[in-house]
Structures are given as C-alpha cells and as structure tokens.
C-alpha cells in the first residue's frame, strides 16, 4: 500500500471513529407528544371531555418503570380573569364595600387542566402510544406546552428495588421527559434514536471530515511531487 493510500485510510478511519462516537452520544431523554385530540360531547352537544393519544419514546439506555406523571396545562386567559377578580375582591374588602359580587370564575372552572398518566414499562429505544381522556371543555389547549410533574419513576439502574425511597426514584427521572410540540418536525413522524436536526448535523460533520481528509491527502501528494521534482532536478545537474 502506498503512503498516500495509508494516509487516506488513516484519516478516514479517524473521521469515521469520531462520527460513531457522536452518534452514540444521544441525549438521555424520553420524548413524548400529545395528538389525536377529539372533543367528547354530551347529549346536549356540549363538550365535556377530550379523548387524546400520548406517544412516548424512550431514548435512554435504561428501561423506564413505574412512571407516573401529572401533565398540567395552564389557561392563561382564565388565570388572568381569576387573578383580576381576586384583586377586585380584596380591593372591595379594603374599601369596606357592602356590595361585593358573588360571581367568580374560579367557582365553576379552573386555570389549570390536569391529566394523570401511568406508563407501562418502557424499554430502551421503545415507543408506545397510550389512549386517555382529559376532563375539560378546552381541548384546544392540549397542544400547548405543559408542566410535567413526575410523581414516581424508576429505571433498570435502580435494580428493580421498587420498595426503596420513592423520592430517590423520582430524582432519577426529574427532567427526563421532553415534550415535543407541533412546532417541531419530530412531532409528525415516529420518534427516532436521534432527532432530524441531530442526524443532519452528523451527516454534515461526516461530509466535512471526508472533505478535509481528501484535501490533506491532496496536499501531501503535492509535497511528494515537489520533493520528487527537486530530487530529479538535482540529479540532472
């Protein structure tokens, strides 16, 4: 094998090794999305609940077990109305008004929408879809960002000791669940081990490494040709 060929294979080998390392450095998270939201109406045609689908993809190297989540959506409009009514009620009390409105929004609705989910065991790089129902008439809010409250969670690294401190198990999963909104390209396909953006970045990185490797081989070849020409010129004198 020539020196140029050896250099080419060596450089490309380093590039491929780096690429493999980057591909293995997948972010540890469980992706999830809310989809297929269908309003549920009563006999009078009023929306009383929302059927939904929730898809989870375990992008970690561990099996996730005994996971229980609270998903909490906050209705900013209702929340501001409730806050305003509370401010007006306090102001009326300070002014010692006799006539205080008994009507308040919080008596018939809440600012928060709550969904409790209990996940079956989720193996590493496994995707599952759950069907659930949210008791609210505001189905349009369920595609918004929400607060994820991990009630309980464990993984294969816990050695299946479910009876151990649940707070310790929860700490292992805090920040583990990542919501994917409709604004992300990942929302519209099955989840993958890496995101579309990560895959594109890795492909571009590999392409750039190949270009640099070929350029290094080319420059080395030019140097060898220059050295050879000088040697031949010296011999002819």
C-alpha positions as CSV (number, residue, x, y, z in Angstrom):
1,X,0.0,0.0,0.0
2,X,1.4,3.4,-0.9
3,X,2.0,6.2,1.6
4,X,-0.9,8.2,0.1
5,X,-3.3,5.3,0.4
6,X,-2.2,4.7,4.0
7,X,-2.8,8.3,4.9
8,X,-6.2,8.3,3.2
9,X,-7.4,5.2,5.2
10,X,-5.9,6.5,8.4
11,X,-7.6,9.9,8.1
12,X,-10.9,8.4,7.0
13,X,-10.7,5.9,9.9
14,X,-10.3,8.7,12.4
15,X,-13.2,10.6,10.9
16,X,-15.5,7.6,11.0
17,X,-14.5,6.8,14.6
18,X,-15.4,10.4,15.6
19,X,-18.7,10.1,13.8
20,X,-19.6,6.9,15.5
21,X,-18.8,8.5,18.8
22,X,-21.1,11.4,18.1
23,X,-23.9,9.1,17.0
24,X,-23.5,7.2,20.3
25,X,-23.7,10.4,22.4
26,X,-27.5,10.5,22.2
27,X,-29.3,12.8,24.7
28,X,-30.8,10.8,27.6
29,X,-34.5,11.7,27.5
30,X,-38.0,10.3,27.0
31,X,-39.7,12.2,24.2
32,X,-43.5,12.5,24.2
33,X,-46.2,14.2,22.3
34,X,-50.0,14.7,22.6
35,X,-52.0,14.0,19.5
36,X,-55.4,12.8,18.0
37,X,-57.4,15.2,20.2
38,X,-61.1,14.5,19.9
39,X,-63.8,16.5,21.8
40,X,-66.3,14.4,23.7
41,X,-69.9,15.9,23.8
42,X,-72.8,15.1,26.0
43,X,-76.5,14.7,24.9
44,X,-76.9,18.4,24.7
45,X,-73.9,18.8,22.4
46,X,-71.7,20.4,24.9
47,X,-68.0,19.4,25.1
48,X,-67.3,17.7,28.5
49,X,-64.0,16.0,27.8
50,X,-61.3,15.3,25.3
51,X,-60.0,12.0,24.0
52,X,-56.3,12.1,23.3
53,X,-53.3,10.0,22.3
54,X,-50.0,10.3,24.1
55,X,-46.9,8.8,22.5
56,X,-43.7,8.2,24.4
57,X,-40.3,7.2,23.1
58,X,-37.5,6.1,25.5
59,X,-34.3,7.5,24.1
60,X,-32.2,6.3,27.1
61,X,-30.2,3.2,27.6
62,X,-32.3,2.1,30.5
63,X,-35.8,0.6,30.9
64,X,-38.2,3.1,32.5
65,X,-40.5,1.5,35.0
66,X,-43.3,2.6,37.3
67,X,-43.5,6.0,35.7
68,X,-46.4,8.2,36.8
69,X,-46.8,11.7,35.5
70,X,-49.1,14.7,36.0
71,X,-49.4,16.9,32.9
72,X,-50.6,20.3,33.8
73,X,-51.8,22.9,31.2
74,X,-52.4,26.5,32.4
75,X,-55.1,28.5,30.8
76,X,-53.6,32.0,30.8
77,X,-56.8,33.7,29.9
78,X,-58.8,32.1,32.6
79,X,-55.9,32.6,35.0
80,X,-55.8,36.3,34.4
81,X,-59.6,36.6,34.8
82,X,-59.4,34.8,38.2
83,X,-56.4,37.0,39.3
84,X,-58.4,40.1,38.3
85,X,-61.5,39.0,40.2
86,X,-59.3,38.2,43.3
87,X,-57.7,41.7,43.1
88,X,-61.2,43.3,42.9
89,X,-62.5,41.3,45.8
90,X,-59.5,42.4,48.0
91,X,-60.0,46.0,47.0
92,X,-63.7,45.8,47.8
93,X,-62.9,44.4,51.3
94,X,-60.3,47.2,51.9
95,X,-62.9,49.8,50.8
96,X,-65.5,48.2,53.1
97,X,-68.0,48.0,50.3
98,X,-71.3,46.3,51.1
99,X,-71.9,45.2,47.6
100,X,-69.4,42.6,46.6
101,X,-70.0,40.4,43.5
102,X,-70.6,36.8,44.4
103,X,-69.9,35.8,40.9
104,X,-66.4,34.4,40.4
105,X,-64.9,32.4,37.6
106,X,-63.0,30.0,39.9
107,X,-66.3,28.7,41.3
108,X,-67.1,26.9,38.0
109,X,-63.8,26.4,36.2
110,X,-60.0,26.3,37.0
111,X,-57.0,27.9,35.4
112,X,-55.2,24.5,35.2
113,X,-56.1,21.4,33.3
114,X,-54.7,18.1,34.8
115,X,-54.0,14.8,33.1
116,X,-52.7,11.9,35.2
117,X,-50.8,9.3,33.2
118,X,-49.3,6.0,34.4
119,X,-46.9,4.5,31.9
120,X,-46.3,0.7,31.3
121,X,-42.7,-0.4,31.4
122,X,-40.9,1.3,28.6
123,X,-37.8,-0.5,27.3
124,X,-34.8,1.3,25.9
125,X,-35.5,2.8,22.4
126,X,-39.1,1.6,22.6
127,X,-42.1,3.7,21.5
128,X,-45.6,3.3,22.9
129,X,-48.9,5.1,22.5
130,X,-51.5,5.5,25.2
131,X,-55.1,6.5,24.9
132,X,-56.5,8.7,27.6
133,X,-59.2,11.3,28.4
134,X,-58.9,14.8,29.8
135,X,-61.9,16.2,31.7
136,X,-62.1,19.6,30.2
137,X,-64.1,21.5,27.5
138,X,-60.9,23.4,26.4
139,X,-59.4,20.8,24.0
140,X,-57.6,23.5,22.1
141,X,-55.2,24.0,25.0
142,X,-53.9,20.4,24.9
143,X,-51.4,21.1,22.1
144,X,-49.8,23.9,24.2
145,X,-46.7,23.4,26.4
146,X,-47.4,22.0,29.8
147,X,-45.8,21.4,33.1
148,X,-44.5,17.9,33.6
149,X,-44.7,16.7,37.2
150,X,-43.0,13.3,37.8
151,X,-44.9,11.6,40.6
152,X,-42.9,8.4,40.6
153,X,-40.4,6.8,38.3
154,X,-37.7,4.1,38.3
155,X,-35.3,2.6,35.8
156,X,-33.4,-0.6,35.3
157,X,-30.4,1.0,37.0
158,X,-32.5,1.0,40.2
159,X,-32.1,-2.8,40.4
160,X,-35.9,-3.1,40.4
161,X,-36.0,-2.1,44.1
162,X,-39.4,-0.5,43.9
163,X,-39.8,-0.6,47.7
164,X,-36.8,1.8,48.1
165,X,-37.2,5.5,48.7
166,X,-39.7,6.8,46.1
167,X,-38.2,10.3,46.3
168,X,-34.9,8.8,45.2
169,X,-36.6,7.2,42.2
170,X,-38.3,10.5,41.3
171,X,-35.0,12.3,41.5
172,X,-33.6,9.9,38.9
173,X,-36.3,11.0,36.4
174,X,-36.7,14.7,37.1
175,X,-36.2,16.5,33.8
176,X,-36.2,13.1,31.9
177,X,-39.4,13.7,30.0
178,X,-39.2,16.1,27.0
179,X,-42.4,17.4,25.4
180,X,-42.4,17.6,21.6
181,X,-44.8,20.3,20.3
182,X,-46.4,20.5,16.8
183,X,-43.8,23.2,16.1
184,X,-41.1,20.5,15.9
185,X,-40.6,18.3,12.8
186,X,-40.3,15.3,15.1
187,X,-43.9,15.7,16.0
188,X,-45.2,14.5,12.6
189,X,-43.2,11.2,12.5
190,X,-42.3,8.2,14.6
191,X,-39.6,9.2,17.1
192,X,-36.1,8.1,16.3
193,X,-33.0,7.4,18.3
194,X,-31.8,10.8,17.2
195,X,-33.7,13.9,16.0
196,X,-33.8,15.1,12.4
197,X,-31.6,18.0,13.3
198,X,-29.0,15.8,15.0
199,X,-29.0,13.4,12.1
200,X,-28.4,16.2,9.6
201,X,-25.7,17.7,11.8
202,X,-23.9,14.3,12.0
203,X,-24.2,13.8,8.2
204,X,-22.8,17.3,7.5
205,X,-20.0,16.6,10.0
206,X,-19.0,13.4,8.3
207,X,-19.1,15.0,4.9
208,X,-16.8,17.8,6.1
209,X,-14.4,15.3,7.7
210,X,-14.2,13.5,4.4
211,X,-13.5,16.7,2.5
212,X,-10.7,17.6,5.0
213,X,-9.3,14.1,4.7
214,X,-9.2,14.2,0.9
215,X,-7.7,17.7,1.0
216,X,-5.0,16.5,3.4
217,X,-4.1,13.6,1.0
218,X,-4.0,16.0,-1.9
219,X,-1.7,18.5,-0.2
220,X,0.6,15.6,0.9
221,X,0.7,14.4,-2.7
222,X,1.7,17.8,-3.9
223,X,4.5,17.9,-1.4
224,X,5.8,14.5,-2.5
225,X,5.7,15.6,-6.2
226,X,7.5,18.8,-5.3
227,X,10.2,16.8,-3.4
228,X,10.5,14.3,-6.3
229,X,10.9,17.1,-8.8
230,X,13.7,18.7,-6.7
231,X,15.4,15.3,-6.5
232,X,15.2,14.8,-10.2
233,X,16.4,18.3,-10.9
234,X,19.4,17.8,-8.6
235,X,20.3,14.5,-10.3
236,X,20.2,16.0,-13.8
237,X,22.7,18.8,-12.9
